[in-house]
Amino acid sequence: MRIRGIPRSAAVLLAASLSAPPGCTPVAPEERGSPAGAPSPAEQLELARDRLRRGEYVEAAGAYRASAEQGQAEAQFSLGVLYALGQGVQADLAEAVRWYSRAAEASGAAARYNLGEKYNQGVPGRSVDDARSWIAALSRLGEASSPLAVGSDYHFGAQGLPKDAERAYHWFGRAAEQGHAMAWYRLAQLHLEGRGAPRDPVRAYMWFSLCAARGLGDAQWRVRDLAARMSAEELAEAQRLAAEWKPAE
C-alpha cells in the first residue's frame, strides 16, 4: 500500500496505524464518556482513519487527537506515528514519545517497540536504558516485533525498514542473548563477511559452532571450513569462546 506524497517507509508506518497495534484495545465510549452530541472516541477514530486514507493529514491528526485524549489506545499510538513522521503536525519526537508512552501503558506492544526505537534515536531527558527496558518487556511477550524479527527486517530490508547491517547486527545480538539459534547464525555470517561488524573469523567460528551443536543448516560444514583456514591460536580461542558462552539470564 502506498499513500500519496510520502516515502514508502513512512507509508508503511501510517498504513500500520490504520489497524490497532497488538495489545491496543479500543476503549468503549461509555468507559470514558463524551459530551452530549459529540462523536464518541470510536467514531473519532474511524473519522481519523478515513481522513488518513484520503491523505488529509491535518484533519486526521485532529481526529486522532480527539479520540486519543479520551483514552483510545489505537488513536494514541497513531498520533505518535504522525508526530514521529511530521505528517499533519510538526515533527516532534518528544511529543511522539508522549503518545507512544500513553499507548504503551495500555499494553500496546507495537507502541512499545516504536517507543524503544525513538529512545534509541535520542530523546532529550530519556536514556538508552529506558529503551532497553521497553524492548526487553516486549521480547518477553514473544510479539512479532521481537529482536530476531527486527534484526531480520534490517538484514533483508523488509517491513518498511532499510537494509542496515549495523542495526541488524545490533538486533541479532539481542536475540542471540535470548538463545535464538538463527540469530547466532546471522551473527556468524556478518562476522565472516565483515558486514555490520568487524570481520572476525574467531567470532564467526564461535557462533557457527553453537549452531552446529543444534544441527542448524550448514553450520557443521561452516565450522569445518573455517577451522581449516584458521591458525591454531585462533581455533583454540574460538573453541574456548564457544564453550564458555551462555545466554543472558
N, C-alpha and C positions, 0 to 999 in steps of 0.2 A: 504494500500500500504506500503510495507517495502522496503527501499532502502538498498542495501548491505553494511554491515560493520559499520552501525551506529545504536544507540539505537532507539527504536520506536518513542520516543518523539521527537528526532531530525529529524527522517524521516518524521514525520507529518509536522514539520515546513518547511523542504526542499520541501516536496511534495506541500505544500501550495504555495510555491514560484513559482511553475510551471504555475500558472494562476494569472492574475492581481488581487491584493487585491482590495476591494471595493474602488472606487474613484480614483484608479491609472489608468489614461487614457494614453494609449500609445501615444508618440509624433511622428507625421508623419515625415519621413525623410526630406521632403522639409522644415519643420519648423526649423530644426537645421542645416541640411546640413552635407555632408560627403565629405572627399577628393575624387577626381576623382578616380574611380575604387575600392574604399574601400567599405566594406559591410556597409549597412545602419544600423541605430540603431535597426530597427525591425529585420533585418537579423542577427545581432549580438545577439539579444535576443533569436531568435529561435535556433541559434547555442549553446547558453548557456544552454537552456533547454535540447537540445539533449545531450550535454556533461554531464549534471547533471543526466539524465536518465541512462546514461552509467556508472555512478559512477566516472567519470573523473572530480574530484572536482577542481583541479588546473586549468584545461582548462576552466571549467565552470566559475570559478571566473574571469579569464581573459576576457572571452567574456561578462560576465555581466558588468565588469568594462568599457569595450569599449562602451557598449550601455548606461550605466549609465552616463558616462561622457558627453554624447551627449544629456542628458536630459530625457532619458527613465525612467519614474517613476517606472514601474514594475521592471526594472533592478536595480534601486537604492534600492528598498525595498529588493529584493532578495540578493543583495550584502551585505546588512546589516545583513540578516539572516546568510549568510556564515561567516561573521566576528563574529557574536554572538556565533555561534556554533564551530568556528575554523575548518571549512571544506574548504579545498582548499587554505586557507590563515591562517596565525597565528591568533588565537583568540585575538580580540582586541575590548573591549567593547566600548571604546571611538570612534573608527572608525565605529563600528556598529551604534552607536548613530548618527554619522555624516551623514551616508547614510540614516538611517531611517528619519532623520530630512529633508533631501532633498526630500524624497518621500512624507513625510507628508505635506510639503509645497504645493505639488500638490494635496492636499486633499485626500491623501491615508488613509482611515480610519483604515485599518489593520495595516499600518505603525504607525499610531498614538498610537494604543493600545500597540504594541510591544515597541515603544519608551517609553511609560509610565512605562511599566514593567522594562525596563533597568534602568530608573531613580530610580525606587523603589529599585532595587538591589544595587544601589550606584555607581554613575559615578563621578569621580573627577571633581569638578567645577560645578556640577549640584545639584539642590536641589529637595527635595520631593515636594515642592510647584509647581515646573515646571511640575512634573509628574501629579499632580492633575489637573493642568490646561488643559493638553492634554486629560486626561481621561474624565474630565467634558465636554470638547468640543465634544468628541466622543459620550458621552452619550446623549447629546442634539440632536445629529443627529439620534439617535434611531437605530444605527447599531447593528448587531448580537453580537458584542463584548461589549455590554452594561454591567454594573456591575452585573446585575441579571444573565445574561448568563455566565459571567466569574465565579461568585460565584457558580453557579450550576455545572460548569465543574470541579471546585476544590472539590465540595461536593461529586460528584459521580465518579470523576476520568475519565473525558471524554475529547474528543478533544485533546488527547495527553498530557493533564495535569495530574499530580499525585493527588491522594486523599490527601487533606490537609485541615483539619478542621479549622486551624487558618486563612489560606488565604481565605477559603470560608466565614468565619465569617467577615473578613475584607471587602470583596466584597459585601456580603449581606448587610452589614451596609451601604455601599454607595448606594445600590439600595433602601434600606429602607428609606433613606433620600429623595429619589425621589418619595416616595409614593407607591412603589410596594408591594402589599399585600402578594405576595408569598415570598418576602424577609422577611417580618415580620414573616411569619410562620416558615421559616427556622431558623431565629434567635431565635425564641421561642424554637424550637426543640434543638438547640445547647446549649442554656442556661439550658434547662431542663435536658439534658444528660451530661452537663459539657464537651462538646467537642468543642475545638477551643476557648473557653471562660470559665470562672469560672461557676460552677453550681450555678444558681441563680433563684429560683422559682418566685421571685418577678418580675424579668425582663421577665421570660418566661410567666407569667400571663399577664404582660403588653402587650407583642406582640400578644399573643393569643387573648386577649381582643379586640385589634384593628382588628384582622382577623375576630373575631366573629361578629363585627359590620358590616362587609362586607359580612357576610354569607359564609365565606370560609371554605369548607370541614368540618372537625370535630372540628373546633375551639371552638364552643359553648360547646361541651362536655368536651374539654380540660380545658376550663375556670372553669366549674363546678367541675371537678375532682380536679384541683389544689386548688380551694377555700376551698374544704372540708379538705385539708391536710395542709393548711397554718394557722398560728396564726392570731389573729385579727389585730395585728400590721402590719404583713407582707401584709395581704389583703388590709388594708387601704392604705399602701404605694403603692402597685401595682395599685390600682384603681386611686390614685392621679396621678401617672406617666402616666397612660393611658389617663386620662382626659386632662393632660397638654401637651401631645406630639403633635408636629406639624412637617410636612415635612419641609426640608430646603427650603429657598426662591430660 
